[in-house]
Amino acid sequence: MRKWRKYAVYALALYALSVLVFRYSSGGTGWGTALLLALVATPLALWMGWLRSRLNERAAEWGRRRFRPWPEERRR
């Protein structure tokens, strides 16, 4: 499966799950409201996931560049 198709399937599944969660949550909103809320929540959730992975990659890169062994582990 191509990369963009994988992301499209993931986004649609997340949208459908969000609609169901908003529709059948304890408050029980209507279908129209659930569809609109999921339309706002889906891109936000995808962006937050992208941001988390980006920050983790940057932190790992920073850790590789700034790594210093403990004094006991240094070779003399």
ZITA-V283516 format. One record per residue. N is the residue number from 1. SS is DSSP state (2 for helix, 1 for strand, 0 for the rest). PSI is psi as a letter, one per 30 degrees, with the letter a starting at -180 (999 if undefined). OMEGA is omega in degrees with one decimal (none if undefined). Layout:
n->[N & N]
ss->[SS & SS]
psi->[PSI & PSI]
omega->[OMEGA & OMEGA]
//
This chain:
n->[1 & 2 & 3 & 4 & 5 & 6 & 7 & 8 & 9 & 10 & 11 & 12 & 13 & 14 & 15 & 16 & 17 & 18 & 19 & 20 & 21 & 22 & 23 & 24 & 25 & 26 & 27 & 28 & 29 & 30 & 31 & 32 & 33 & 34 & 35 & 36 & 37 & 38 & 39 & 40 & 41 & 42 & 43 & 44 & 45 & 46 & 47 & 48 & 49 & 50 & 51 & 52 & 53 & 54 & 55 & 56 & 57 & 58 & 59 & 60 & 61 & 62 & 63 & 64 & 65 & 66 & 67 & 68 & 69 & 70 & 71 & 72 & 73 & 74 & 75 & 76]
ss->[0 & 0 & 2 & 2 & 2 & 2 & 2 & 2 & 2 & 2 & 2 & 2 & 2 & 2 & 2 & 2 & 2 & 2 & 2 & 2 & 2 & 2 & 2 & 0 & 0 & 0 & 0 & 0 & 0 & 0 & 2 & 2 & 2 & 2 & 2 & 2 & 2 & 2 & 2 & 2 & 2 & 2 & 2 & 2 & 2 & 2 & 2 & 2 & 2 & 2 & 2 & 2 & 2 & 2 & 2 & 2 & 2 & 2 & 2 & 2 & 2 & 2 & 2 & 2 & 2 & 2 & 0 & 0 & 0 & 0 & 2 & 2 & 2 & 0 & 0 & 0]
psi->[k & l & e & e & e & e & e & e & e & e & e & e & e & e & e & e & e & e & e & e & e & e & e & g & a & f & e & i & l & l & e & e & e & e & e & e & e & e & e & e & e & e & e & e & e & e & e & e & e & e & e & e & e & e & e & e & e & e & e & e & e & e & e & e & e & g & k & k & l & l & e & f & f & k & k & 999]
omega->[179.6 & -174.2 & -177.5 & 176.8 & 178.5 & 178.6 & 178.4 & 178.0 & 178.7 & 180.0 & 178.8 & 177.6 & 178.3 & 177.9 & -179.5 & 178.2 & 178.5 & 178.2 & -179.2 & 179.3 & -180.0 & -177.7 & -174.1 & 176.0 & -174.9 & 178.1 & 177.0 & 177.9 & 178.6 & -177.7 & -179.3 & 178.5 & 179.5 & 178.1 & 179.7 & 178.5 & 178.3 & 177.6 & 176.7 & -173.7 & -176.2 & 178.2 & 178.2 & 179.1 & 177.8 & 178.0 & 179.3 & 175.9 & 177.3 & -179.1 & 179.2 & 179.9 & 178.6 & 178.9 & 177.7 & 177.2 & -179.6 & 178.8 & 178.0 & 177.8 & 179.5 & 179.6 & 177.1 & -178.4 & -173.4 & -174.3 & 173.1 & 178.7 & 175.5 & -178.4 & -179.9 & -175.6 & -179.3 & 174.5 & -179.0 & none]
//
